[in-house]
Amino acid sequence: MSDDADKTQDRLELEDAIRRKEMDGIKYLQGTGHCLNCGTKLNDLRRWCDKDCAEDWDYHVNRRK
């Protein structure tokens, strides 16, 4: 029989798995015509306007994990 500590641990593990799954989805966002980091309008469906924005975006996403 599970005690409260086991139930709490199971809940925390489930919440962590959901959070990781949500963050994984962010990595595969489609281009929108705007930079996902700074919002600059782009003429194509790239996700970022330049390498610096891509790196900044990646840093902030990974920092939330």
C-alpha positions in Angstrom: 0.0 0.0 0.0 1.3 3.5 -1.0 1.9 6.0 1.7 1.6 9.8 1.3 5.3 10.1 0.5 5.0 7.6 -2.4 1.9 9.3 -3.8 3.7 12.7 -3.6 6.8 11.3 -5.4 4.6 9.8 -8.1 2.8 13.1 -8.6 6.1 15.0 -8.8 7.5 12.6 -11.4 4.4 12.8 -13.5 4.5 16.6 -13.4 8.1 16.6 -14.3 7.5 14.2 -17.3 4.7 16.5 -18.5 6.9 19.6 -18.2 9.7 17.9 -20.2 7.3 16.8 -22.9 6.0 20.3 -23.2 9.5 21.7 -23.5 10.4 19.1 -26.2 7.5 20.4 -28.2 9.0 23.9 -28.2 12.1 22.6 -29.9 10.1 21.7 -33.0 8.1 24.8 -33.5 7.3 25.7 -37.1 8.4 29.0 -38.6 5.8 31.7 -38.5 7.3 34.5 -40.6 8.6 36.1 -37.4 11.7 35.4 -35.3 10.7 33.3 -32.3 13.2 35.2 -30.2 12.9 38.8 -31.0 9.8 39.0 -33.3 11.5 40.5 -36.3 9.4 39.9 -39.5 11.0 37.4 -41.8 10.4 36.8 -45.5 10.3 33.1 -45.2 9.4 30.5 -42.6 12.7 30.4 -40.7 12.3 30.3 -36.9 15.0 32.9 -36.1 16.4 35.9 -37.8 20.0 35.0 -37.1 22.4 32.7 -35.2 22.4 35.0 -32.1 18.6 34.9 -31.8 18.6 31.1 -32.2 21.3 30.8 -29.5 19.4 33.2 -27.2 16.2 31.3 -27.6 17.9 27.9 -27.0 19.6 29.3 -23.9 16.3 30.6 -22.4 14.4 27.4 -23.3 17.0 25.1 -21.7 17.3 27.4 -18.6 13.6 26.6 -17.9 14.2 22.9 -17.8 
